[in-house]
Amino acid sequence: MALPAIPFHWRWALPFWRWATGLARPVPRAGVDVRDHAEAGVRVRVYRPSSGASGGALLWLHGGGLIVGRPAMDDGRCVAWVRELGLVVVSVDYRLAPEHPFPAALDDAHAAWMWLLGAVGALGVDPARIAVGGASAGGGLAACLAQRLRDEGGPQPAAQLLVYPMLDDRTAARRERAGARHLVWTHRSNHAGWSAYLGREPGTPNVPDHAVAARAVDLAGLPPAWIGVGTLDLFVEEDRAYAARLEAARVETELFEVPGAPHGFDALAPEVPLARDFIARQTSFLRDRVGS
């Protein structure tokens, strides 16, 4: 199957891409209650077992390069985690750049985290079994959220699930990468996403704290991490580097690489054996850390 390079860098077309990424194939939801509502000033989509069974939870952040995306993109994976693990999944409809640059998206993720902590009784969630996670830009936001929560000293996530995370704006500043042919998420799209979010040229010195996960000086004390990425993904080098730094900081870390896989391959072709294994490994990590 040929995978296109989607021109998210065309800012004039952002309304179309946002509309398109908000579409989702209907997902069977038997056994799962799904509701959209606003909490703490942030829109969230909450997935719960229809049985009301109590257990762990996952605060989830969708992808889209910080400039597009909606929770509906991830209905399939969120419903699957509720069914397989009995989790409550809270997917955050965070604000997007360039209209809402940093720290808007991170503030929304933080507000959703605080709401989730306050709603554990109503949701039937064990507060000691809440993970944060996300895919692509959402994975980068989840990593930044984990850093911010550590620095604030309050309740900490039990784990962080980082699916081909967008972690380092300096990748977008590497001009030699512009000629590489990456599928789905390209160097130009990456540059556009980081520029919109940071409000400055990617790779410049002195970014604000918690704006770029890979820029954090100290990674000690963060929750156990699972990082998964394909070897043809634009983010593979930065993901490897972040995993190595986590391990050096004595954070329990699993890096799983999928040979020959591009960005977002599991969402594009979820029935392919490589994708099924990739998804199963994420589920296994969640089961071990926050599952029933």
N, C-alpha and C positions, 0 to 999 in steps of 0.2 A: 504493500500500500504506500503510495506517495504521500508524504506529509508536507503541507505547505509551510512557508515562512509567512506568518501573519503580520501585516504591516501596522502594528500598534503604534508605531512612531508617527503615523499620519494623524496629527492632533485634530485636524478638521473632521476626521472620521470617528473620533472617540464616541460620540453619541450612538453611532451604529454599532461599534464593537461592544459598548455597554449593553445595548439592547440585546445583541446576539448572545453575549455571555450570560445574560439573565435567563435565557431560554434553557429548558432542560426537558429531556424525554421523560414522559410520565414514569414514575418509579412505583412499583407495588409497595404499599405501605401497611399491609396487613400485620397487625401486632404492634404497630408503631403509631404513636400519636404525634402529629407535627403541627406546631402552631407558630405563627409569626406575631410578634408584638414588640412594643417598645419598653425597655427597662433602663432606668438610670440615664435617660436621654439617648439611648442607643437602640437601634432595631436589631433584634435577634430572632433566629429561627431555632426553636427548641424541639428536639426529638426525644421522646420518652417511650419506654415500654408501656403498651396499653394496659398491661397487668398492674402497673404502678410499683413493680418490684424495685427495691432499693439497691443501691450499689455505687459504683464509681461514676465519674463524669469526665467529659472531655470538652474543653473550650477550644473550638475550631475556628481557624481563620482561612478563608478561601484565597486562591491565587488571583492573578491578573496583573502582575507587574506594578501594583500600587495605583494603577490608573483605570482598570476595568475590573469587572467581576461582581458576582452576587452569590449569596448562599445557595441558590438553586443549582449552581454548577455542581455542587457536591452532595446533592440529595442521595445519590446511590450509595456512596461510601458511608455517609452518616447513618442512613437507614440500616445498612448492613452491620455497622458496629452496635447499634441498639439491639438488633436481633441476635447477633452472635455473642455479644458480651454483656447484654443487659445494661449498657451504659446510658446515661443521659448525655446527649450531645447538644451543646449550645454553639451555634454557628453565628458569627458576628457579621452584621451588615455594616462594616466600617466605612467611614467616609473616604473618598478617593481624591487623589491629586489629579491635575494641578489645582483644582478649585480649593482643595483642602490639603495643603502640604503638611509635612511633619510639624507638630506631633499629633495631628488629628487622628490618623488611623490607630496609632499606638494608644492614644488617650481613650479611644472607643474600646479597644481591646481591654484596657485596664478597667474601664468602667464596667464592662461586661463581666470581667473576673470578680470584681467587688460585688456586683449584683449576685452572681452565682454563689459566692461564699455566703451571702446573706439569705439565700433562698434554699439552702441545702435541706432544711427541714421540710419545706413544702414540696420539693422535688424528690425527696427520698434519696439524697446523695450523702455518702460518707465523705466528710470534708478532708479526710486524710488520703482520699483516693481520687484526686482531681488532677488530670494532666492538661497541658496546653499543647496545641499542635497546629499545623497548617501546611499547605502545599505552596511551593514557589514563593511568591511574595508573602503569602500567609505564613510560610515556614520561617521566613526572615522576621516577620512581625512577632511570631511566637517566641523566637530566640531572644528578640529584644525585650519582650514582655517578661520572660524568665529573668533576664538580667535586671530589669527595673524592679521586679518584685523582690529579688535577692537584696538589692541595694536599699530598698525601703524597710526590709527586716520584718515584714509581716508574714502571714501564712504563705507557704511556698508550694508550687506545683509538685506533684509526686513524680512527674516525668515530662519530657518534651519530645514530641513526635515531629520530626522535621523532614518533610517529603520534598526532595529536590529543592532545598531552600535557597532563596535569593538573599545572600548574606553580606555581600561586599560590593559597595559602589565602585571600588577601584578597578574591578573587572571591566566596568563600562568605560573607564578612562584609558584602557590599554588599546591604543590605536592599531596595534598589530593584529588584534582580534577581529577587526572590522572586515577583513577579507575572508575569514573563516565562514564556511557555510553551515550554520547551525539551523536546525529545523524548529519550527513553531515559534520559539523565542530567540530572536537574533541579537547580535551586538547592537544594532540600531534601536531595536525595541527596548533593550536593556538600558541604553543611554537615555532614551526618552523617559522611561519609568523613573529612574533615579533622579534625573534632572527635575522632573515634575514634583517628586516627593521632597527632595532636599531644597528645592528653590535655588540651586546653584549647580555649577559644573561638577559632575561626579569626580571623585578622586582628589578634590581640593583638601587642604589641611583643615584640622580643627572642626570636624563635624560635631553637632551637639551630642551630648550623652544620650545613649539608647536610640539613636537614629539609625545606626548601621551596626548590626550584630558583630561583624568581624572586626570592627574598630575598637571594641572594648579591650582595655589593657589587661584586665584580670578576669579570668573565667572560673576561678575557684568558687566552690560552693553552689554551683548550679545543679539543677536536678539531672538525673540520668537521661541520656539522649540517645535517640535512634535517628540516624541520618541515612536516607536512601537516595540514590541518584544514578542515572545512566551515564555510561562512559562517553556518549556523544552529546551530552548536555553541556550547554554553555557554562553552567555552574559547577561542573565537576571539580575543577581545581580549587575553587574557593570552599567547596564543601569538604574536600579532603583536608584542606588546611585547617578549617575550623574544627573538624573532628580530631585532628592531631593536637591542636591546642587544648581542646577539652581533656583529652587523655593526659597531656602533660600537666594539666591543672588537677589531675586525679578525679575527674568527673567520669563516672562510668558511661562509656560511649560505645555504640555499635554503628559502624559505617558499613553499609551494604551497597555495593556497586553492581549495576546490571550491564553486562557487556553489550555494546552495540545499540543501546537504547537512547533515544533522544528525550528532550524535555516533554513531560506530560504524557509519555507513552502509555501509561496505565489507564489514563482517562480516555485516550483515543481508541485504544484497542484492549479493553479489559479482559476479554476472553482468551487472548494470546497466553500461552503457558508462562512466558517470562513475566507478564503483567500479573497473572494470577498468583505466582509465587511472591512477587513484590508486595502485593496487597496482603497476602497471607502473613508475611513477615511483620508488616505493620500491626496487623490484628494480634499476632502472637505477642509483640512487645506490649501492646495495650493490655492484653489479658494478664500478662505477668505483673504489670505495674499497677493497674487500676481496675482490672476485671473482677468478676464475681469469684 
